[in-house]
Amino acid sequence: MFRDAANKFKIDQCFKEAGDSFIRAAECAIKADEKNEANQHFWEAAKAYKQTNPDLAVEAYQRAVNGLLESGRFRQAADRMKEIASIYLNELADLTLALESYEKAAQWYEQEDAKATASACYKDVADIAAQLEQYKRAISNYDKVIKQSLESPLTRFSVKEYFFKAGLCWLAAGDLVDAGRAIATFAEMDPSFMQTREHKFLSGAIDAIEQGDQEQYTGLVSVLDIVSLYYPAGYKCLHIDKNDYYGDNWATLPITELDSSTIKINNLKNPNKFLISRHPSVILTERGKPNQLDTILKSSVFNYLSFKLVDSLIHYNDGEFTQIPKSKQEVFKSTISLKDKRMLMKLLQWIASREFLKEENMKLSEYKPEIPISLFYSLIYSFGMAINLDEDTHSAFNRMSTFMNGHGVYGPSCFLYSQYGGVGDIIQGYCRSSAVHGSTFILNHALESLEKCDSEYSVRLHNFEETFTVKKVISNAKNLYLNQPSRVINKIGRAVMVLNMPPNVDPLPESPILGYPPMAFGIRNAVHVHWQSSTSGVCPPGYYIVYFAATLSDNEEATLDELFEGYINSLTTSREDIEFLMVYVEEEREIDVKTDVELIKQEPTTFAPFVEPSEKAVEEASRVFELLTKREATEISYSLSTMSEEDKVNNVPVILHSISSQHAIPEEMYMIPSNWKRYQLSQLINSLLENSKAIPFDFFVGEDGTGGKLSSVLSEISNGEETLHLSYIPSILPPKHLSTYLHDDWISSVSIRSHSDAKFLTGSYDGLASIWNSRNEKIYELAGHNGPVLDLSWVGDKAVTAGQDSTLKLWDIPESGKPSQLLAYTGHKNAVSSVRSAKPLTEGEPWTVLSADWDGLVCLWDTHIPSSHEVEIEDEEPSTKKRKKTKTVDVLRKAPLHQLRGHTGSVNGVAFSKSDPTVGYTGGADHSLKSWDLGVGLENDTRVGSSVIRCLDSLVAPSTIVSGHVDRSIALWDMRASSNISQKLLGHTSIVEAIHAHPTSPNHFASAGMDGNIKLWDIRSPKQSLFTVVRKPSNGKKENEKKILGLVWDSQILASGGEDCALQLHEASA
């Protein structure tokens, strides 16, 4: 019976009551000697409590643990203890108890021989111990993780992360001798560690600490040309781009934005749905060497990308397509003779080990292979990427060796490419990552001049007034010296086609690279073609984008049309199947300059036009990357679910629901790959809406978004069988600092009046209220209080101010002319702590004002101007002391419409319902939240929280209140539900002093506190804030002077003020 009641409470989202009922069910089971059932009920109780009360959840989990230990079920007990640790870490912020809990869980897992899970817990113990500065304890636990990781080939890859963290702990412990010994030991455990950046960093750090060298670098990435060098996570850069879009010439663009002069055919009905990269490339990887993907994984750009495998290499000869065997298994499955198979394996092993370097280097045309010459040619023109037989054997075999040593690292091929735009998507991913981390982008301006002054550079842009000074410049020579003489060193003939038919290959691969030998289409060099299907996210189903590239010899540009005719004929198709064709020639130029600028040396692309950049360029880019950062970005663990033929991606049935009607798509079922994340889903919606400019979206589980925010791949929340409902809404961009308005004293409160020229109203502890315009100009001061102004609010074209002197004043604020006091609201006997205003439902009616004081009295007023005083002067005679400070002004005194009593302590926050100004809410020191019927002046409802309420506001969502508390928590209240607090939000480390709901979004609000942090929240994803806004330090203020006391979020502007005497404005939309 108790279990049934608990489940009903869960359905009604009464989680506290559900947890209580499960506890009762567990206690009944114990009495009946049903221990296993009792343990299950304690677990269910803990999961229910976890929604609202982490402390009760811990108690319930602990009772489940005790029962499991008594039954000898240590593995299950470890699972529950791990949940306890997670609550201590993420909900209660108690690192010490979290550490102890993870340690117990790890020991129990170890007893049950669950080594991998035990190792994961020991890693958590080590990470937390490092945060607590218990470095020796952290080192001891990292050693356990390292030992376990080295025992398995699946985990060995990540061991350098633990080497690195343990090394950092040795450095933090201050023992350089032991740190050096530890690093040497790590290198003995895994010799490859010595070649890593982690090893170089730790060794360099020891030297730097011993020598006291703390040199720092800042950089200017002038133009985005080498993808491996792009923005490393957390590094502040200035990006300059001569185009009006991100990514320079590498950008991936819709067909409508391409250079029309190169387009020969365009029969597409919806060209915006096709994404074209003008510099198509794949990523070539090799074990043990720095490569492009390694750099991508070490920067936060990986969060914005997903990759696919080039699943087939195909060779064309005499009208036939042949798939090239890529592994030992494929060689022996092929149809060639047994003798040729053996000789082929011998040749491949010889090339993979680079034994060929011991032999004489010669032209490929002179080399005499022991395998059939046709088979040899298919190898060198496919994954050997040779352009003709004049190439030397060392160069071609070296590329084949690179292929074979990269094969299997990320799947059954060494070629990867980024979905949704290839290399252009990688470039723009770096731009997105850079922008999120605070970098500045200047578009549509080219570099005009670069002058060195002492140790810095002065940078000037064309048609840009501001001059920039930077400490370091990194660029390609061609971007710094646009007008210098240059010579062409290489030409690549390129074409992009959109076809409505697949390649004539059986079985049909998703994304093959096809190699054509020299003279196949009448030109001297080999031709390489990369097909991309709709699974790449670059075109709708039924279409294919084909990238064509060939290194041109002299005077071959005129034969390009003939070349494409031959290619079309090889596909056994006609021009009617070509929906789009773009033909162009790419030139590589060399500029001879002498400069002290750090130049990126890009090797000429004399082979493999799809494999960029060359090995030397990658090594150079990696070196500069390391030079710039002087530190290591956290390596991101990753998995590529499309990399293996044995592990194909399943499709998930999904229905997408738009929370905003503006971005609605048909609510139909879509079969979506299970490894898709937010970015891919956003691309899908933009494609369906045919948006010319992509809009990022956030996704939430459930039709109404109540199931939490989608933060991982779809497979994490779907079993692949049941239809998954996701709701979506445009993402919020990170807040951006706009300006700072300095005051003479602490700022207690802020209000914004939004018109064409916004007005900012601030209250200060010097007794003044100030009005500012958007140009950082103080227009007026409202002087009338004999003490701090505690709160204020715009009231249409008027303003109301509340003071510690127990007065509440209404002011007239004309567009031109001096403000004047209209009314003295008379009724409060103690400091007026909070005030808010509400617009009338009927045009022409007066506004209403709600105020509260330290005595617990709440008053309702309106802005109607009476003909005479409504309160006699003797009723509110000020003290003699106050009369000395204030000049007597004959202002009409107005009585309250209602005086609302019910609180037993000071009232700290008031709010009107966003939809009904006859409903008000108040909260205060007695822990209670009260709802009032302001029409009749009676209390509707009372809810009780866990601590003192310091502030509150109502959301646009019906009957939803958010409040900030002394215990650092934020509470969500659903006044329609029978329970008290519906949800607790944690994130602040001190008292939450200010709350303000977004004026139009039903789900967003901002909070600020004594910890100096402003946080933006979405109630659909309450486990953590969307963003934490960092206020800029004010001049002359100490670091600990950071308390925020006033906050307002007015559609596009987030304004805050506090102890640092500064009003700061941030751009923030929802």
Secondary structure, 3 states (H helix, E strand, C coil): CHHHHHHHHHHCCCHHHHHHHHHHHHHHHHHCCCHHHHHHHHHHHHHHHCCCCHHHHHHHHHHHHHHHHHCCCHHHHHHHHHHHHHHHHHCCCCHHHHHHHHHHHHHHHHHCCCHHHHHHHHHHHHHHHHHCCCHHHHHHHHHHHHHHHHCCCCCHHHHHHHHHHHHHHHHHCCCHHHHHHHHHHHHHHCHHHHHCHHHHHHHHHHHHHHHCCCCCCCEEECCCCCHHHCCCCCCCEEEEECCCCCCHHHCEEEHHHCCHHHEEEECCCCHHHCEEECCCCEEECCCCCCCHHHHHHCCHHHHHCCEEECCEEEEEECCEEEECCCCHHHHHHCCCCHHHHHHHHHHHHHHHCCHHHHCCCCEHHHCCCCCCHHHHHHHHHCCCCCCCCCCEHHHHHHHHHHHHHHCCCCCCCCEEEECCCHHHHHHHHHHHHHHHCCCEEEECCCEEEEEEECCEEEEEECCCCCEEEECCEEECHHHHCCCCCEEEEEEEEEEEEEECCCCCCCCCCCCEEEEECCCCCCCCCCEEEEEECHHHCCCCCCCEEEEEEEECCCCCHHHHHHHHHHHHHHCCCCHHHEEEEEEEEEEEEEECCCCCCEECCCCCCCCCCCECCCHHHHHHHHHHHHHHHCCCCCCCCCCCCCCCCCCCCCEEEEEEEECCHHHCCCCCEEEEECCCCHHHHHHHHHHHHCCCCCCCEEEEECCCCCCCECCCCHHHCCCCCCCEEEEEEECCCCCEEEEEEECCCCEEEEEEECCCCCEEEEEECCCEEEEEECCCCEEEEEECCCCCEEEEEEECCEEEEEECCCCEEEEECCCCCCCEEEEEECCCCCCEEEEEEECCCCCCCCCEEEEEECCCCEEEEECCCCCCCCCCHHHHCCCHHHHHHCCCCCCEEECCCEEECCCCCCEEEEEECCCCCCEEEEEECCCEEEEEECCCCEEEEEEECCCCEEEEEECCCCCEEEEEECCCCEEEEECCCCCCCCEEECCCCCCEEEEEECCCCCCEEEEEECCCCEEEEECCCCCCCCEEECCCCCCCCCCCCCCEEEEEEECCEEEEEECCCEEEEEECCC
